Amino acid sequence: MLVNCTESPYQEWTKEMLNNVKETYGMIVNHVLPPIDKNMTDEEIDLIAEDHYDKILTIIDEKSDKTKPDAVFLNESLKMHYRVKYFLEETHIESIDIDDFKEDGDF
Protein backbone atom coordinates (compact mmCIF):
# COMPACT_ATOMS: atom_id res chain seq x y z
CA MET A 1 0.00 0.00 0.00
CA LEU A 2 1.12 3.54 -0.80
CA VAL A 3 -0.04 6.47 1.32
CA ASN A 4 -0.16 9.61 -0.81
CA CYS A 5 0.54 12.76 1.22
CA THR A 6 1.09 15.09 -1.72
CA GLU A 7 -1.26 17.94 -2.59
CA SER A 8 -2.39 15.98 -5.65
CA PRO A 9 -4.92 13.26 -4.79
CA TYR A 10 -4.25 10.02 -6.63
CA GLN A 11 -7.60 10.44 -8.41
CA GLU A 12 -5.95 13.27 -10.39
CA TRP A 13 -2.91 11.22 -11.46
CA THR A 14 -2.45 10.01 -15.02
CA LYS A 15 -3.63 6.52 -15.84
CA GLU A 16 -0.03 5.49 -16.53
CA MET A 17 1.17 6.72 -13.13
CA LEU A 18 -1.75 5.03 -11.37
CA ASN A 19 -1.00 1.75 -13.10
CA ASN A 20 2.72 1.95 -12.24
CA VAL A 21 2.06 2.76 -8.59
CA LYS A 22 -0.66 0.11 -8.22
CA GLU A 23 1.59 -2.48 -9.83
CA THR A 24 4.34 -1.70 -7.32
CA TYR A 25 2.35 -0.96 -4.16
CA GLY A 26 -1.21 -2.15 -4.72
CA MET A 27 -3.72 0.03 -2.94
CA ILE A 28 -3.28 3.84 -2.82
CA VAL A 29 -4.71 5.96 -0.01
CA ASN A 30 -4.71 9.77 0.25
CA HIS A 31 -3.69 11.39 3.53
CA VAL A 32 -3.42 15.18 3.78
CA LEU A 33 -0.66 16.66 5.93
CA PRO A 34 -1.44 20.07 7.41
CA PRO A 35 0.40 23.21 6.38
CA ILE A 36 2.79 24.83 8.82
CA ASP A 37 2.04 28.20 10.32
CA LYS A 38 5.08 30.49 10.16
CA ASN A 39 4.77 31.13 13.93
CA MET A 40 5.01 27.45 14.90
CA THR A 41 8.02 26.28 16.87
CA ASP A 42 10.05 23.23 15.90
CA GLU A 43 8.56 21.39 18.88
CA GLU A 44 5.01 22.14 17.71
CA ILE A 45 5.83 20.99 14.21
CA ASP A 46 7.36 17.78 15.54
CA LEU A 47 4.25 17.05 17.64
CA ILE A 48 1.97 17.46 14.63
CA ALA A 49 4.32 15.46 12.39
CA GLU A 50 4.44 12.64 14.93
CA ASP A 51 0.64 12.66 15.22
CA HIS A 52 0.30 12.32 11.44
CA TYR A 53 2.99 9.65 11.38
CA ASP A 54 0.86 7.68 13.88
CA LYS A 55 -2.20 8.19 11.65
CA ILE A 56 -0.25 6.96 8.62
CA LEU A 57 0.69 3.81 10.50
CA THR A 58 -2.97 3.10 11.22
CA ILE A 59 -4.00 3.30 7.56
CA ILE A 60 -4.09 -0.39 6.83
CA ASP A 61 -5.31 -2.32 3.84
CA GLU A 62 -8.05 -4.50 5.34
CA LYS A 63 -7.53 -7.06 2.58
CA SER A 64 -4.04 -7.96 3.78
CA ASP A 65 -2.21 -8.84 6.96
CA LYS A 66 0.08 -5.81 6.77
CA THR A 67 0.49 -3.66 9.83
CA LYS A 68 1.99 -0.65 8.06
CA PRO A 69 2.07 0.81 4.54
CA ASP A 70 4.82 -0.14 2.10
CA ALA A 71 5.63 3.47 1.22
CA VAL A 72 4.56 7.07 1.72
CA PHE A 73 4.58 9.62 -1.10
CA LEU A 74 5.80 13.00 0.19
CA ASN A 75 6.87 16.41 -1.01
CA GLU A 76 10.06 16.78 1.04
CA SER A 77 10.44 20.43 0.08
CA LEU A 78 7.55 21.08 2.50
CA LYS A 79 8.66 21.24 6.12
CA MET A 80 5.86 19.04 7.51
CA HIS A 81 6.54 16.37 4.89
CA TYR A 82 10.24 16.45 5.71
CA ARG A 83 9.49 15.97 9.43
CA VAL A 84 7.12 13.07 8.76
CA LYS A 85 9.87 11.44 6.67
CA TYR A 86 12.14 11.53 9.72
CA PHE A 87 9.63 9.45 11.71
CA LEU A 88 9.11 7.06 8.79
CA GLU A 89 12.83 6.37 8.59
CA GLU A 90 12.81 5.13 12.19
CA THR A 91 10.34 2.38 11.28
CA HIS A 92 11.90 1.61 7.90
CA ILE A 93 8.91 2.70 5.85
CA GLU A 94 9.99 3.83 2.40
CA SER A 95 9.32 7.46 1.57
CA ILE A 96 9.11 8.56 -2.03
CA ASP A 97 9.77 12.20 -2.81
CA ILE A 98 7.64 13.96 -5.39
CA ASP A 99 10.86 15.17 -7.10
CA ASP A 100 11.70 11.53 -7.93
CA PHE A 101 8.49 11.28 -9.92
CA LYS A 102 9.02 14.64 -11.60
CA GLU A 103 12.50 13.60 -12.73
CA ASP A 104 11.11 10.41 -14.23
CA GLY A 105 8.42 12.39 -16.03
CA ASP A 106 5.65 10.43 -14.32
CA PHE A 107 4.07 13.37 -12.51
N, CA, C and O atoms as a GROMACS GRO file, in nm:
protein
  428
    1MET      N    1   0.083  -0.118   0.000
    1MET     CA    2   0.000   0.000   0.000
    1MET      C    3   0.088   0.125   0.000
    1MET      O    4   0.192   0.129   0.067
    2LEU      N    5   0.046   0.225  -0.076
    2LEU     CA    6   0.112   0.354  -0.080
    2LEU      C    7   0.019   0.458  -0.018
    2LEU      O    8  -0.098   0.467  -0.056
    3VAL      N    9   0.071   0.536   0.075
    3VAL     CA   10  -0.004   0.647   0.132
    3VAL      C   11   0.044   0.774   0.062
    3VAL      O   12   0.162   0.809   0.070
    4ASN      N   13  -0.047   0.840  -0.006
    4ASN     CA   14  -0.016   0.961  -0.081
    4ASN      C   15  -0.040   1.083   0.006
    4ASN      O   16  -0.155   1.112   0.041
    5CYS      N   17   0.066   1.155   0.040
    5CYS     CA   18   0.054   1.276   0.122
    5CYS      C   19   0.077   1.402   0.042
    5CYS      O   20   0.087   1.511   0.099
    6THR      N   21   0.086   1.390  -0.090
    6THR     CA   22   0.109   1.509  -0.172
    6THR      C   23  -0.021   1.588  -0.186
    6THR      O   24  -0.128   1.541  -0.148
    7GLU      N   25  -0.010   1.708  -0.240
    7GLU     CA   26  -0.126   1.794  -0.259
    7GLU      C   27  -0.213   1.746  -0.375
    7GLU      O   28  -0.324   1.796  -0.394
    8SER      N   29  -0.165   1.650  -0.450
    8SER     CA   30  -0.239   1.598  -0.565
    8SER      C   31  -0.298   1.462  -0.531
    8SER      O   32  -0.226   1.362  -0.524
    9PRO      N   33  -0.430   1.455  -0.509
    9PRO     CA   34  -0.492   1.326  -0.479
    9PRO      C   35  -0.468   1.228  -0.594
    9PRO      O   36  -0.462   1.267  -0.710
   10TYR      N   37  -0.456   1.101  -0.560
   10TYR     CA   38  -0.425   1.002  -0.664
   10TYR      C   39  -0.533   0.998  -0.772
   10TYR      O   40  -0.505   0.954  -0.884
   11GLN      N   41  -0.654   1.042  -0.741
   11GLN     CA   42  -0.760   1.044  -0.841
   11GLN      C   43  -0.728   1.139  -0.956
   11GLN      O   44  -0.788   1.129  -1.063
   12GLU      N   45  -0.634   1.232  -0.935
   12GLU     CA   46  -0.595   1.327  -1.039
   12GLU      C   47  -0.471   1.282  -1.116
   12GLU      O   48  -0.429   1.350  -1.210
   13TRP      N   49  -0.412   1.169  -1.079
   13TRP     CA   50  -0.292   1.122  -1.146
   13TRP      C   51  -0.326   1.066  -1.284
   13TRP      O   52  -0.441   1.031  -1.311
   14THR      N   53  -0.224   1.059  -1.370
   14THR     CA   54  -0.245   1.001  -1.502
   14THR      C   55  -0.269   0.851  -1.487
   14THR      O   56  -0.230   0.790  -1.388
   15LYS      N   57  -0.334   0.795  -1.585
   15LYS     CA   58  -0.363   0.652  -1.584
   15LYS      C   59  -0.233   0.571  -1.578
   15LYS      O   60  -0.225   0.470  -1.508
   16GLU      N   61  -0.133   0.618  -1.651
   16GLU     CA   62  -0.003   0.549  -1.653
   16GLU      C   63   0.061   0.549  -1.514
   16GLU      O   64   0.112   0.447  -1.468
   17MET      N   65   0.058   0.665  -1.448
   17MET     CA   66   0.117   0.672  -1.313
   17MET      C   67   0.040   0.584  -1.216
   17MET      O   68   0.100   0.513  -1.136
   18LEU      N   69  -0.093   0.588  -1.224
   18LEU     CA   70  -0.175   0.503  -1.137
   18LEU      C   71  -0.141   0.356  -1.157
   18LEU      O   72  -0.123   0.282  -1.060
   19ASN      N   73  -0.132   0.315  -1.281
   19ASN     CA   74  -0.100   0.175  -1.310
   19ASN      C   75   0.037   0.136  -1.255
   19ASN      O   76   0.052   0.029  -1.196
   20ASN      N   77   0.137   0.224  -1.274
   20ASN     CA   78   0.272   0.195  -1.224
   20ASN      C   79   0.273   0.184  -1.072
   20ASN      O   80   0.336   0.093  -1.017
   21VAL      N   81   0.206   0.276  -1.005
   21VAL     CA   82   0.206   0.276  -0.859
   21VAL      C   83   0.128   0.155  -0.807
   21VAL      O   84   0.173   0.089  -0.713
   22LYS      N   85   0.014   0.126  -0.867
   22LYS     CA   86  -0.066   0.011  -0.822
   22LYS      C   87   0.007  -0.120  -0.845
   22LYS      O   88  -0.004  -0.213  -0.765
   23GLU      N   89   0.082  -0.127  -0.954
   23GLU     CA   90   0.159  -0.248  -0.983
   23GLU      C   91   0.267  -0.269  -0.877
   23GLU      O   92   0.296  -0.383  -0.839
   24THR      N   93   0.326  -0.162  -0.831
   24THR     CA   94   0.434  -0.170  -0.732
   24THR      C   95   0.381  -0.183  -0.590
   24THR      O   96   0.432  -0.263  -0.512
   25TYR      N   97   0.279  -0.104  -0.555
   25TYR     CA   98   0.235  -0.096  -0.416
   25TYR      C   99   0.094  -0.146  -0.389
   25TYR      O  100   0.055  -0.160  -0.273
   26GLY      N  101   0.017  -0.172  -0.493
   26GLY     CA  102  -0.121  -0.215  -0.472
   26GLY      C  103  -0.210  -0.096  -0.443
   26GLY      O  104  -0.218  -0.002  -0.522
   27MET      N  105  -0.276  -0.100  -0.332
   27MET     CA  106  -0.372   0.003  -0.294
   27MET      C  107  -0.304   0.138  -0.272
   27MET      O  108  -0.190   0.145  -0.225
   28ILE      N  109  -0.376   0.247  -0.306
   28ILE     CA  110  -0.328   0.384  -0.282
   28ILE      C  111  -0.431   0.453  -0.194
   28ILE      O  112  -0.552   0.444  -0.219
   29VAL      N  113  -0.384   0.523  -0.091
   29VAL     CA  114  -0.471   0.596  -0.001
   29VAL      C  115  -0.419   0.739   0.012
   29VAL      O  116  -0.299   0.759   0.030
   30ASN      N  117  -0.509   0.837   0.005
   30ASN     CA  118  -0.471   0.977   0.025
   30ASN      C  119  -0.472   1.010   0.173
   30ASN      O  120  -0.561   0.967   0.247
   31HIS      N  121  -0.374   1.087   0.216
   31HIS     CA  122  -0.369   1.139   0.353
   31HIS      C  123  -0.309   1.279   0.347
   31HIS      O  124  -0.195   1.296   0.305
   32VAL      N  125  -0.386   1.378   0.388
   32VAL     CA  126  -0.342   1.518   0.378
   32VAL      C  127  -0.263   1.556   0.504
   32VAL      O  128  -0.309   1.537   0.616
   33LEU      N  129  -0.145   1.611   0.482
   33LEU     CA  130  -0.066   1.666   0.592
   33LEU      C  131  -0.096   1.815   0.603
   33LEU      O  132  -0.108   1.884   0.502
   34PRO      N  133  -0.107   1.865   0.725
   34PRO     CA  134  -0.144   2.007   0.741
   34PRO      C  135  -0.029   2.100   0.704
   34PRO      O  136   0.088   2.063   0.713
   35PRO      N  137  -0.064   2.221   0.662
   35PRO     CA  138   0.040   2.321   0.638
   35PRO      C  139   0.098   2.369   0.770
   35PRO      O  140   0.038   2.350   0.876
   36ILE      N  141   0.214   2.431   0.763
   36ILE     CA  142   0.279   2.483   0.882
   36ILE      C  143   0.259   2.633   0.890
   36ILE      O  144   0.280   2.706   0.793
   37ASP      N  145   0.217   2.678   1.006
   37ASP     CA  146   0.204   2.820   1.032
   37ASP      C  147   0.344   2.876   1.056
   37ASP      O  148   0.424   2.812   1.125
   38LYS      N  149   0.374   2.991   1.003
   38LYS     CA  150   0.508   3.049   1.016
   38LYS      C  151   0.546   3.078   1.161
   38LYS      O  152   0.664   3.093   1.191
   39ASN      N  153   0.449   3.085   1.251
   39ASN     CA  154   0.477   3.113   1.393
   39ASN      C  155   0.498   2.987   1.477
   39ASN      O  156   0.525   2.996   1.597
   40MET      N  157   0.486   2.870   1.415
   40MET     CA  158   0.500   2.745   1.490
   40MET      C  159   0.646   2.721   1.526
   40MET      O  160   0.737   2.751   1.449
   41THR      N  161   0.667   2.665   1.644
   41THR     CA  162   0.802   2.628   1.688
   41THR      C  163   0.836   2.490   1.631
   41THR      O  164   0.747   2.417   1.586
   42ASP      N  165   0.963   2.455   1.634
   42ASP     CA  166   1.004   2.323   1.590
   42ASP      C  167   0.937   2.214   1.672
   42ASP      O  168   0.900   2.109   1.618
   43GLU      N  169   0.920   2.238   1.801
   43GLU     CA  170   0.856   2.139   1.888
   43GLU      C  171   0.710   2.118   1.848
   43GLU      O  172   0.662   2.004   1.846
   44GLU      N  173   0.640   2.225   1.815
   44GLU     CA  174   0.501   2.214   1.772
   44GLU      C  175   0.491   2.138   1.639
   44GLU      O  176   0.402   2.055   1.620
   45ILE      N  177   0.582   2.167   1.550
   45ILE     CA  178   0.583   2.099   1.421
   45ILE      C  179   0.610   1.951   1.441
   45ILE      O  180   0.545   1.866   1.379
   46ASP      N  181   0.705   1.918   1.527
   46ASP     CA  182   0.736   1.778   1.554
   46ASP      C  183   0.617   1.703   1.614
   46ASP      O  184   0.592   1.588   1.579
   47LEU      N  185   0.543   1.768   1.704
   47LEU     CA  186   0.425   1.705   1.764
   47LEU      C  187   0.319   1.673   1.659
   47LEU      O  188   0.261   1.565   1.659
   48ILE      N  189   0.296   1.768   1.570
   48ILE     CA  190   0.197   1.746   1.463
   48ILE      C  191   0.247   1.639   1.366
   48ILE      O  192   0.170   1.553   1.324
   49ALA      N  193   0.374   1.645   1.331
   49ALA     CA  194   0.432   1.546   1.239
   49ALA      C  195   0.422   1.406   1.300
   49ALA      O  196   0.389   1.310   1.230
   50GLU      N  197   0.452   1.395   1.427
   50GLU     CA  198   0.444   1.264   1.493
   50GLU      C  199   0.300   1.213   1.498
   50GLU      O  200   0.275   1.094   1.480
   51ASP      N  201   0.206   1.303   1.522
   51ASP     CA  202   0.064   1.266   1.522
   51ASP      C  203   0.023   1.211   1.386
   51ASP      O  204  -0.046   1.110   1.377
   52HIS      N  205   0.066   1.279   1.279
   52HIS     CA  206   0.030   1.232   1.144
   52HIS      C  207   0.107   1.105   1.107
   52HIS      O  208   0.055   1.022   1.033
   53TYR      N  209   0.226   1.090   1.156
   53TYR     CA  210   0.299   0.965   1.138
   53TYR      C  211   0.219   0.850   1.201
   53TYR      O  212   0.204   0.744   1.139
   54ASP      N  213   0.168   0.870   1.322
   54ASP     CA  214   0.086   0.768   1.388
   54ASP      C  215  -0.039   0.738   1.306
   54ASP      O  216  -0.079   0.622   1.294
   55LYS      N  217  -0.101   0.840   1.249
   55LYS     CA  218  -0.220   0.819   1.166
   55LYS      C  219  -0.184   0.740   1.040
   55LYS      O  220  -0.261   0.653   0.998
   56ILE      N  221  -0.069   0.770   0.981
   56ILE     CA  222  -0.026   0.696   0.862
   56ILE      C  223  -0.007   0.548   0.895
   56ILE      O  224  -0.043   0.462   0.815
   57LEU      N  225   0.049   0.520   1.011
   57LEU     CA  226   0.069   0.380   1.050
   57LEU      C  227  -0.062   0.306   1.068
   57LEU      O  228  -0.066   0.184   1.052
   58THR      N  229  -0.169   0.377   1.100
   58THR     CA  230  -0.297   0.310   1.122
   58THR      C  231  -0.380   0.296   0.994
   58THR      O  232  -0.487   0.236   0.997
   59ILE      N  233  -0.332   0.349   0.884
   59ILE     CA  234  -0.400   0.330   0.756
   59ILE      C  235  -0.357   0.194   0.704
   59ILE      O  236  -0.246   0.177   0.653
   60ILE      N  237  -0.445   0.099   0.717
   60ILE     CA  238  -0.409  -0.039   0.683
   60ILE      C  239  -0.505  -0.093   0.579
   60ILE      O  240  -0.626  -0.070   0.586
   61ASP      N  241  -0.450  -0.164   0.483
   61ASP     CA  242  -0.531  -0.232   0.384
   61ASP      C  243  -0.600  -0.349   0.453
   61ASP      O  244  -0.534  -0.443   0.496
   62GLU      N  245  -0.731  -0.345   0.464
   62GLU     CA  246  -0.805  -0.450   0.534
   62GLU      C  247  -0.801  -0.583   0.461
   62GLU      O  248  -0.837  -0.686   0.518
   63LYS      N  249  -0.758  -0.583   0.336
   63LYS     CA  250  -0.753  -0.706   0.258
   63LYS      C  251  -0.622  -0.781   0.276
   63LYS      O  252  -0.602  -0.886   0.215
   64SER      N  253  -0.532  -0.730   0.358
   64SER     CA  254  -0.404  -0.796   0.378
   64SER      C  255  -0.371  -0.802   0.526
   64SER      O  256  -0.442  -0.748   0.610
   65ASP      N  257  -0.262  -0.870   0.556
   65ASP     CA  258  -0.221  -0.884   0.696
   65ASP      C  259  -0.112  -0.784   0.732
   65ASP      O  260  -0.043  -0.800   0.833
   66LYS      N  261  -0.095  -0.680   0.650
   66LYS     CA  262   0.008  -0.581   0.677
   66LYS      C  263  -0.029  -0.495   0.798
   66LYS      O  264  -0.146  -0.469   0.824
   67THR      N  265   0.073  -0.453   0.868
   67THR     CA  266   0.049  -0.366   0.983
   67THR      C  267   0.095  -0.223   0.958
   67THR      O  268   0.076  -0.136   1.042
   68LYS      N  269   0.156  -0.200   0.842
   68LYS     CA  270   0.199  -0.065   0.806
   68LYS      C  271   0.207  -0.055   0.654
   68LYS      O  272   0.221  -0.157   0.587
   69PRO      N  273   0.199   0.066   0.600
   69PRO     CA  274   0.207   0.081   0.454
   69PRO      C  275   0.346   0.048   0.402
   69PRO      O  276   0.444   0.051   0.477
   70ASP      N  277   0.353   0.016   0.273
   70ASP     CA  278   0.482  -0.014   0.210
   70ASP      C  279   0.564   0.112   0.188
   70ASP      O  280   0.686   0.112   0.202
   71ALA      N  281   0.494   0.221   0.154
   71ALA     CA  282   0.563   0.347   0.122
   71ALA      C  283   0.469   0.464   0.142
   71ALA      O  284   0.347   0.450   0.145
   72VAL      N  285   0.531   0.582   0.156
   72VAL     CA  286   0.456   0.707   0.172
   72VAL      C  287   0.512   0.806   0.070
   72VAL      O  288   0.634   0.826   0.062
   73PHE      N  289   0.423   0.867  -0.006
   73PHE     CA  290   0.458   0.962  -0.110
   73PHE      C  291   0.452   1.102  -0.051
   73PHE      O  292   0.346   1.148  -0.009
   74LEU      N  293   0.567   1.170  -0.047
   74LEU     CA  294   0.580   1.300   0.019
   74LEU      C  295   0.637   1.405  -0.075
   74LEU      O  296   0.693   1.374  -0.180
   75ASN      N  297   0.621   1.529  -0.035
   75ASN     CA  298   0.687   1.641  -0.101
   75ASN      C  299   0.786   1.697   0.002
   75ASN      O  300   0.750   1.785   0.080
   76GLU      N  301   0.908   1.646   0.000
   76GLU     CA  302   1.006   1.678   0.104
   76GLU      C  303   1.049   1.825   0.106
   76GLU      O  304   1.116   1.868   0.199
   77SER      N  305   1.012   1.900   0.004
   77SER     CA  306   1.044   2.043   0.008
   77SER      C  307   0.952   2.117   0.107
   77SER      O  308   0.980   2.231   0.143
   78LEU      N  309   0.845   2.051   0.150
   78LEU     CA  310   0.755   2.108   0.250
   78LEU      C  311   0.800   2.060   0.389
   78LEU      O  312   0.824   1.942   0.410
   79LYS      N  313   0.809   2.153   0.480
   79LYS     CA  314   0.866   2.124   0.612
   79LYS      C  315   0.793   2.011   0.685
   79LYS      O  316   0.858   1.926   0.745
   80MET      N  317   0.661   2.009   0.682
   80MET     CA  318   0.586   1.904   0.751
   80MET      C  319   0.616   1.768   0.689
   80MET      O  320   0.632   1.669   0.761
   81HIS      N  321   0.625   1.762   0.558
   81HIS     CA  322   0.654   1.637   0.489
   81HIS      C  323   0.794   1.587   0.528
   81HIS      O  324   0.815   1.468   0.552
   82TYR      N  325   0.887   1.680   0.533
   82TYR     CA  326   1.024   1.645   0.571
   82TYR      C  327   1.028   1.587   0.713
   82TYR      O  328   1.100   1.490   0.738
   83ARG      N  329   0.953   1.646   0.804
   83ARG     CA  330   0.949   1.597   0.943
   83ARG      C  331   0.884   1.460   0.952
   83ARG      O  332   0.930   1.374   1.026
   84VAL      N  333   0.777   1.438   0.876
   84VAL     CA  334   0.712   1.307   0.876
   84VAL      C  335   0.809   1.202   0.823
   84VAL      O  336   0.812   1.089   0.872
   85LYS      N  337   0.888   1.238   0.722
   85LYS     CA  338   0.987   1.144   0.667
   85LYS      C  339   1.084   1.099   0.776
   85LYS      O  340   1.123   0.982   0.779
   86TYR      N  341   1.123   1.188   0.862
   86TYR     CA  342   1.214   1.153   0.972
   86TYR      C  343   1.155   1.041   1.057
   86TYR      O  344   1.226   0.946   1.091
   87PHE      N  345   1.027   1.049   1.090
   87PHE     CA  346   0.964   0.945   1.171
   87PHE      C  347   0.950   0.815   1.092
   87PHE      O  348   0.964   0.707   1.148
   88LEU      N  349   0.923   0.825   0.962
   88LEU     CA  350   0.911   0.706   0.879
   88LEU      C  351   1.041   0.629   0.872
   88LEU      O  352   1.042   0.506   0.872
   89GLU      N  353   1.152   0.701   0.866
   89GLU     CA  354   1.283   0.637   0.859
   89GLU      C  355   1.309   0.550   0.980
   89GLU      O  356   1.374   0.445   0.969
   90GLU      N  357   1.260   0.591   1.096
   90GLU     CA  358   1.281   0.513   1.219
   90GLU      C  359   1.213   0.378   1.214
   90GLU      O  360   1.258   0.283   1.278
   91THR      N  361   1.104   0.366   1.138
   91THR     CA  362   1.034   0.238   1.128
   91THR      C  363   1.056   0.172   0.993
   91THR      O  364   0.986   0.076   0.959
   92HIS      N  365   1.150   0.220   0.918
   92HIS     CA  366   1.190   0.161   0.790
   92HIS      C  367   1.077   0.155   0.688
   92HIS      O  368   1.065   0.059   0.612
   93ILE      N  369   0.993   0.258   0.689
   93ILE     CA  370   0.891   0.270   0.586
   93ILE      C  371   0.948   0.358   0.476
   93ILE      O  372   0.996   0.468   0.502
   94GLU      N  373   0.943   0.309   0.354
   94GLU     CA  374   0.999   0.383   0.240
   94GLU      C  375   0.923   0.513   0.219
   94GLU      O  376   0.800   0.516   0.224
   95SER      N  377   0.996   0.620   0.196
   95SER     CA  378   0.932   0.746   0.157
   95SER      C  379   0.978   0.778   0.016
   95SER      O  380   1.096   0.764  -0.018
   96ILE      N  381   0.884   0.821  -0.064
   96ILE     CA  382   0.911   0.856  -0.203
   96ILE      C  383   0.889   1.006  -0.215
   96ILE      O  384   0.782   1.056  -0.180
   97ASP      N  385   0.988   1.076  -0.265
   97ASP     CA  386   0.977   1.220  -0.280
   97ASP      C  387   0.914   1.252  -0.416
   97ASP      O  388   0.941   1.186  -0.516
   98ILE      N  389   0.831   1.355  -0.417
   98ILE     CA  390   0.764   1.396  -0.539
   98ILE      C  391   0.865   1.432  -0.649
   98ILE      O  392   0.836   1.415  -0.767
   99ASP      N  393   0.983   1.482  -0.611
   99ASP     CA  394   1.086   1.517  -0.710
   99ASP      C  395   1.134   1.394  -0.787
   99ASP      O  396   1.173   1.405  -0.903
  100ASP      N  397   1.132   1.276  -0.723
  100ASP     CA  398   1.170   1.153  -0.793
  100ASP      C  399   1.075   1.127  -0.909
  100ASP      O  400   1.118   1.088  -1.018
  101PHE      N  401   0.946   1.148  -0.886
  101PHE     CA  402   0.849   1.128  -0.992
  101PHE      C  403   0.862   1.233  -1.100
  101PHE      O  404   0.848   1.203  -1.219
  102LYS      N  405   0.888   1.357  -1.060
  102LYS     CA  406   0.902   1.464  -1.160
  102LYS      C  407   1.021   1.438  -1.249
  102LYS      O  408   1.013   1.462  -1.370
  103GLU      N  409   1.131   1.389  -1.193
  103GLU     CA  410   1.250   1.360  -1.273
  103GLU      C  411   1.224   1.249  -1.374
  103GLU      O  412   1.276   1.252  -1.485
  104ASP      N  413   1.142   1.153  -1.334
  104ASP     CA  414   1.112   1.041  -1.423
  104ASP      C  415   1.005   1.078  -1.526
  104ASP      O  416   0.977   1.001  -1.619
  105GLY      N  417   0.945   1.196  -1.510
  105GLY     CA  418   0.842   1.239  -1.603
  105GLY      C  419   0.707   1.174  -1.577
  105GLY      O  420   0.618   1.180  -1.662
  106ASP      N  421   0.690   1.112  -1.462
  106ASP     CA  422   0.565   1.043  -1.432
  106ASP      C  423   0.461   1.134  -1.367
  106ASP      O  424   0.346   1.094  -1.353
  107PHE      N  425   0.501   1.254  -1.328
  107PHE     CA  426   0.407   1.337  -1.251
  107PHE      C  427   0.404   1.477  -1.306
  107PHE      O  428   0.332   1.562  -1.255
   0.00000   0.00000   0.00000
